[in-house]
């Protein structure tokens, strides 16, 4: 059985800030099917974007969350 990774808020924030950065490279290395996040992380990211009032940030977050399964 291969390892699975539950990404936290800090890791996804890094991916949002640097879309082609080290997190992106690691995800490609381990495989997208091994990557997950939690509903809490998704909520924290959405709350932060809402608080900032940034449509661009909201769009980037939603793009990332649409590609990564969110576990309840």
C-alpha positions as CSV (number, residue, x, y, z in Angstrom):
1,X,0.0,0.0,0.0
2,X,1.4,3.4,-1.0
3,X,1.5,6.4,1.4
4,X,-1.3,8.9,1.3
5,X,-0.9,12.6,2.3
6,X,-3.4,14.8,4.1
7,X,-2.4,18.4,3.3
8,X,-2.8,21.1,6.0
9,X,-3.6,24.8,5.6
10,X,0.1,25.8,5.5
11,X,0.9,23.4,2.7
12,X,-2.1,24.3,0.6
13,X,-1.4,28.0,1.2
14,X,2.1,27.5,-0.2
15,X,0.7,25.7,-3.2
16,X,-1.7,28.6,-3.8
17,X,1.1,31.2,-3.5
18,X,3.6,29.2,-5.6
19,X,1.6,27.1,-8.0
20,X,4.7,25.6,-9.6
21,X,6.7,25.4,-6.4
22,X,8.0,22.7,-4.1
23,X,4.5,21.5,-3.0
24,X,3.4,21.1,-6.7
25,X,6.6,19.2,-7.4
26,X,6.1,16.9,-4.4
27,X,2.5,16.2,-5.5
28,X,3.7,15.2,-8.9
29,X,6.3,13.0,-7.4
30,X,3.9,11.0,-5.1
31,X,1.0,11.1,-7.5
32,X,-2.2,13.2,-7.3
33,X,-4.3,10.2,-6.2
34,X,-2.4,10.0,-3.0
35,X,-3.2,13.6,-2.0
36,X,-6.2,14.7,0.2
37,X,-7.2,17.6,2.5
38,X,-9.8,18.0,5.2
39,X,-13.0,20.0,5.3
40,X,-11.5,22.1,8.1
41,X,-8.6,23.1,5.9
42,X,-10.9,23.9,3.0
43,X,-13.0,26.1,5.3
44,X,-10.0,27.9,6.7
45,X,-8.8,28.7,3.2
46,X,-12.2,29.9,2.1
47,X,-12.6,32.0,5.3
48,X,-9.2,33.7,4.7
49,X,-10.1,34.5,1.1
50,X,-13.5,35.9,2.2
51,X,-11.9,38.0,4.9
52,X,-9.4,39.4,2.4
53,X,-12.2,40.1,-0.1
54,X,-10.0,38.9,-3.0
55,X,-11.8,37.4,-5.9
56,X,-8.5,36.3,-7.4
57,X,-7.5,34.5,-4.2
58,X,-11.0,32.8,-4.0
59,X,-10.6,31.6,-7.6
60,X,-7.2,30.1,-6.9
61,X,-8.4,28.4,-3.8
62,X,-11.4,26.9,-5.6
63,X,-9.2,25.7,-8.4
64,X,-6.9,23.9,-6.0
65,X,-9.8,22.4,-3.9
66,X,-11.5,21.2,-7.1
67,X,-8.4,19.1,-7.9
68,X,-7.8,17.7,-4.4
69,X,-10.4,15.4,-2.6
70,X,-11.8,17.1,0.5
71,X,-12.5,14.6,3.3
72,X,-15.3,15.4,5.7
